[in-house]
Amino acid sequence: MVIDSQPIRDKARQEYHRLAEETEQVREQLEQFRKRDKPNYEQWYYSRFRELISEVRAARQKCEEKEQMLLDIQSEMIFGGADAFEAYERVTERYESAKAVDPRDADEDDEHDEEEEGEPDFEFGKEKGEEQRRGGEEQRRGWEWNGGSREREEDDWRNAGSSKATAKKSVTAHVKELYRALVRRLHPDKQREKMTRQKLERWYQVQAAYEKNDSEQLEILLSLCEIEDEETSERTTVSLVFRVTEEMKTTLRQLKTQLSSCKRDPAWNFSKRKDLTRLETTVRYALEDELEEWQEKLSSMEHQLNRLKGGGMRLSMRRRRAGI
């Protein structure tokens, strides 16, 4: 009993065309955002809020430095057995010494360390070389003792290599057949004015698949071209048409995920905005809130450091008064 698969092909082809059209629309929106909206927004953003951005960056950097200092003091108290003031003094002295170190001295120390570390490796390399030489001699003697088995192994290798070469040759012939069919459809010289961005992208995919000798990918690409040109051949099976459609659905889902992320960006549709007053107010408030947040955090950490320093000074004054 012969089953007519043409209706199934037609339905799958219609679904593919619908997905392809939607995919192209999403790609155009992403391209608009990346090539126009985002660059224009960044230019406007940094020119309009340059001073405020610099203040936020400076406050954030100071917070990171103070936070690292507090972590070092805590580590000194836990692992060094020091009290809070002693840990503060040690860390402060270490930070000041690190700032005063000459970079040229550090380079000389690094070179000296590299020389010291290189000596044991030389001896280890000699021992390793001797082991490899002895192993090679034993392996050579083993081949001499088992000459017959070695010859049989070499024959097996030759036979396996010839069978692989034959298989590769047959696959390559099939790949060439697919490649020629795709060249007739996608070559830039044949397309000329009809060459679209999608066809050019597919042409690059054809080149990559041909270099990898990937006949499966070439079959999929040829099926895509046939579906887009409203024609199918015996090569384009129903399962292949469905597979191409599923791959298109996967691509569309990935693009929509990217699009959703872009729509949450303040730069979305920036090129189409005529009145930027509301956007400017929103961005300014966001930067000011961020700056205030960093400044509060910085003030809190500086207060902690001052308490450590002041507490130690009061303790030393009480000890001097008591004659300790």
matplotlib code that plots the C-alpha trace (Angstrom):
import matplotlib.pyplot as plt

x = [0.0, 1.5, 0.9, 0.9, 3.2, 2.8, 0.1, 2.3, 5.2, 3.0, 1.9, 5.4, 6.6, 3.9, 4.9, 8.5, 7.7, 5.7, 8.6, 11.2, 9.2, 8.9, 12.6, 13.5, 11.4, 13.0, 16.5, 15.7, 14.7, 17.8, 20.0, 18.2, 18.9, 22.6, 23.6, 21.6, 19.8, 22.6, 25.4, 23.3, 22.1, 25.6, 26.8, 24.0, 24.4, 28.1, 27.9, 24.9, 26.0, 29.8, 30.4, 27.8, 29.1, 32.6, 31.4, 29.7, 32.8, 35.0, 32.7, 32.5, 36.2, 36.8, 34.2, 35.9, 39.3, 37.8, 35.9, 39.1, 40.9, 38.3, 38.5, 42.3, 41.9, 39.4, 41.8, 44.7, 42.6, 41.5, 44.7, 47.3, 46.0, 46.0, 43.4, 41.4, 43.9, 47.0, 45.3, 44.5, 48.1, 49.5, 47.2, 47.7, 51.5, 51.3, 49.2, 51.6, 54.6, 53.0, 52.4, 56.1, 57.6, 59.7, 58.3, 61.9, 62.8, 59.7, 60.8, 64.3, 62.8, 60.6, 63.6, 65.5, 62.6, 62.4, 66.1, 65.7, 62.7, 64.4, 67.2, 65.2, 63.3, 66.6, 67.5, 64.0, 64.1, 67.4, 65.9, 62.8, 64.9, 66.8, 63.6, 62.2, 65.4, 65.5, 61.8, 62.4, 65.2, 63.1, 60.2, 62.6, 64.0, 60.4, 59.7, 62.8, 61.7, 58.2, 58.9, 56.1, 53.4, 54.6, 54.3, 50.8, 49.9, 51.3, 49.2, 46.1, 46.9, 47.3, 44.0, 42.2, 43.7, 42.7, 39.1, 38.9, 40.3, 37.6, 34.9, 36.2, 36.4, 32.7, 31.5, 33.5, 31.9, 28.4, 29.5, 30.7, 27.4, 25.5, 28.0, 27.6, 23.8, 24.1, 26.6, 24.1, 21.6, 23.7, 26.9, 27.2, 28.1, 24.8, 22.7, 24.0, 21.1, 19.0, 21.7, 20.0, 21.6, 20.0, 21.4, 24.8, 24.7, 23.7, 26.5, 29.0, 27.4, 27.8, 31.5, 32.0, 30.0, 32.0, 35.3, 34.2, 33.0, 29.6, 27.1, 24.2, 24.5, 24.7, 21.5, 19.7, 21.0, 19.9, 16.4, 16.2, 16.9, 14.3, 11.7, 12.3, 12.1, 8.8, 10.1, 11.1, 12.9, 13.1, 16.0, 13.8, 12.1, 9.2, 11.4, 14.0, 11.4, 10.1, 13.7, 14.4, 11.2, 12.2, 15.6, 13.9, 11.7, 14.8, 16.5, 13.4, 13.1, 16.8, 16.3, 13.1, 15.1, 17.7, 14.9, 13.3, 16.6, 17.1, 13.6, 14.5, 17.5, 17.1, 18.5, 15.5, 13.9, 16.2, 16.6, 12.8, 12.4, 11.7, 11.3, 14.1, 13.1, 11.4, 14.3, 16.8, 15.0, 14.7, 18.4, 19.5, 17.5, 18.9, 22.5, 21.9, 20.3, 23.3, 25.8, 23.9, 24.0, 27.8, 28.4, 26.4, 28.3, 31.6, 30.7, 29.8, 33.1, 35.1, 33.2, 34.3, 37.9, 37.9, 36.5, 39.3, 41.9, 40.3, 39.8, 43.4, 44.5, 42.4, 43.7, 47.3, 46.6, 45.1, 48.1, 50.5, 48.6, 48.6, 52.3, 52.0]
y = [0.0, 3.3, 6.3, 9.8, 11.9, 15.1, 16.6, 16.0, 17.7, 20.6, 21.1, 20.9, 23.3, 25.8, 25.6, 26.1, 29.2, 30.6, 30.0, 31.4, 34.6, 35.0, 34.3, 36.9, 39.5, 38.7, 38.9, 42.3, 43.6, 42.3, 43.8, 47.2, 47.0, 46.0, 48.2, 51.4, 51.5, 50.3, 52.4, 55.6, 55.0, 54.5, 57.7, 59.7, 58.0, 58.7, 62.3, 63.2, 61.6, 61.6, 63.3, 61.2, 58.0, 58.9, 59.5, 56.1, 54.4, 56.1, 55.3, 51.7, 51.4, 52.8, 50.4, 47.5, 48.6, 49.1, 45.8, 44.0, 45.7, 44.6, 41.1, 41.1, 42.4, 39.7, 37.0, 38.5, 38.2, 34.6, 33.1, 35.5, 35.5, 39.3, 41.5, 44.0, 46.9, 44.8, 43.3, 46.8, 48.0, 44.9, 45.2, 49.0, 48.6, 45.9, 48.0, 51.0, 48.7, 47.3, 50.8, 51.7, 48.6, 49.4, 47.3, 46.7, 44.9, 42.7, 41.8, 40.9, 38.7, 36.9, 36.2, 34.8, 32.6, 31.3, 30.4, 28.5, 26.6, 25.7, 23.6, 20.5, 20.4, 19.8, 16.8, 15.4, 15.9, 13.9, 11.0, 11.0, 11.0, 8.0, 6.1, 6.8, 5.6, 2.4, 1.8, 2.4, -0.2, -2.8, -2.2, -2.5, -5.8, -7.1, -6.3, -8.3, -11.3, -11.3, -10.5, -12.7, -11.2, -7.7, -8.5, -9.7, -6.5, -4.4, -6.3, -5.7, -2.0, -1.8, -3.5, -1.3, 1.8, 0.8, 0.1, 3.5, 5.2, 3.5, 4.6, 8.1, 8.2, 7.1, 9.6, 12.3, 11.5, 11.9, 15.1, 16.5, 15.6, 17.5, 20.4, 20.9, 21.0, 23.7, 25.7, 25.8, 27.4, 29.6, 30.6, 34.4, 34.7, 32.9, 34.8, 38.4, 40.7, 37.8, 37.2, 37.9, 37.9, 34.5, 33.0, 34.4, 32.9, 29.6, 29.7, 30.0, 27.1, 25.0, 25.8, 24.8, 21.5, 20.7, 21.3, 18.9, 16.3, 16.5, 15.0, 15.1, 18.8, 19.3, 17.3, 19.5, 22.7, 21.4, 20.5, 24.0, 25.5, 23.2, 24.1, 27.8, 27.5, 25.7, 22.5, 19.1, 16.1, 12.4, 13.2, 15.4, 12.8, 13.6, 13.0, 15.3, 18.1, 17.6, 17.7, 21.0, 22.4, 21.4, 23.0, 26.2, 26.1, 25.8, 28.7, 30.8, 30.1, 31.1, 34.3, 35.2, 34.7, 37.1, 39.5, 39.4, 40.3, 43.2, 44.6, 44.9, 47.1, 50.9, 51.2, 49.3, 51.4, 54.3, 55.4, 55.8, 57.9, 61.6, 62.9, 61.8, 63.8, 60.9, 58.5, 61.1, 61.5, 57.7, 57.1, 60.1, 58.8, 55.3, 56.6, 58.9, 56.0, 53.8, 56.5, 57.0, 53.3, 53.1, 56.2, 54.7, 51.5, 53.4, 55.4, 52.3, 50.6, 53.7, 53.9, 50.3, 51.1, 54.3, 52.3, 49.8, 52.6, 54.7, 51.8, 50.8, 54.3, 54.6, 51.3, 52.4, 55.6, 53.7, 51.5, 54.4, 56.1, 52.8, 52.5, 49.2]
z = [0.0, -1.1, 1.2, -0.3, 1.9, -0.1, 2.2, 5.2, 3.3, 2.4, 6.0, 7.3, 4.7, 5.6, 9.3, 8.3, 6.3, 9.2, 11.6, 9.1, 8.8, 12.5, 13.0, 10.5, 12.3, 15.6, 14.0, 12.5, 16.0, 17.6, 14.8, 15.3, 19.0, 18.7, 15.8, 16.5, 19.9, 22.1, 20.6, 20.5, 24.1, 25.4, 23.7, 25.2, 28.6, 29.0, 27.6, 29.8, 33.1, 32.9, 36.3, 38.1, 36.7, 37.8, 41.3, 41.4, 40.1, 42.7, 45.6, 44.5, 44.2, 47.7, 49.2, 47.6, 49.1, 52.6, 52.5, 51.6, 54.5, 56.9, 55.7, 56.1, 59.7, 60.5, 59.1, 61.1, 64.3, 63.6, 62.2, 63.7, 67.3, 67.5, 69.1, 67.0, 67.4, 66.7, 63.6, 62.4, 62.9, 61.1, 58.2, 57.9, 58.0, 55.4, 53.1, 53.4, 52.8, 49.7, 48.3, 48.9, 47.2, 44.1, 41.2, 39.9, 43.2, 42.8, 39.2, 40.5, 43.2, 40.6, 38.4, 41.4, 42.3, 38.8, 38.8, 42.1, 40.9, 37.6, 39.2, 40.4, 37.1, 35.3, 37.4, 37.1, 33.3, 33.2, 35.2, 33.1, 29.9, 31.1, 31.9, 28.5, 26.8, 28.8, 28.0, 24.3, 24.3, 26.0, 23.6, 20.7, 22.0, 22.5, 18.8, 17.8, 19.9, 18.5, 14.9, 13.5, 15.7, 14.8, 11.0, 11.5, 13.4, 10.7, 8.1, 10.2, 10.5, 6.7, 6.1, 8.6, 7.0, 3.5, 4.6, 6.3, 3.2, 1.1, 3.4, 3.5, -0.3, -0.6, 2.0, 0.2, -3.1, -1.5, 0.2, -3.2, -4.8, -2.0, -2.2, -6.0, -5.6, -2.9, -4.9, -7.8, -5.4, -3.1, -4.8, -4.6, -8.3, -9.3, -6.8, -7.5, -6.7, -5.1, -2.3, 1.0, 4.5, 5.2, 2.0, 2.7, 6.2, 4.8, 2.2, 5.1, 6.8, 3.6, 3.5, 7.1, 6.6, 3.5, 5.2, 8.0, 5.4, 7.2, 4.8, 7.3, 7.7, 4.0, 3.5, 6.0, 4.3, 0.9, 2.3, 3.7, 0.3, -1.3, 1.2, 0.8, -3.0, -2.7, -4.1, -2.7, -4.1, -3.2, -0.9, 1.2, 3.3, 5.7, 8.7, 7.4, 6.9, 10.4, 11.7, 9.9, 11.4, 14.9, 14.5, 13.3, 16.4, 18.7, 16.9, 17.3, 21.0, 21.6, 19.6, 21.6, 24.9, 23.7, 22.6, 26.0, 27.7, 25.3, 25.9, 29.6, 28.7, 29.0, 25.5, 23.9, 21.1, 22.0, 18.4, 18.0, 21.2, 20.5, 24.0, 26.4, 29.4, 31.2, 30.4, 31.6, 34.9, 35.4, 34.7, 36.9, 39.9, 39.4, 39.4, 42.4, 44.4, 43.5, 44.6, 47.9, 48.5, 47.9, 50.1, 53.0, 52.7, 52.6, 55.6, 57.6, 56.8, 57.6, 61.0, 61.7, 60.9, 63.0, 66.0, 65.7, 65.5, 68.3, 70.6, 70.3, 71.0, 74.1, 75.4, 74.9, 76.8, 79.8, 79.9, 79.9, 82.8, 84.7, 84.1, 82.3]

ax = plt.figure().add_subplot(projection="3d")
ax.plot(x, y, z, "-o")
ax.set_aspect("equal")
plt.show()
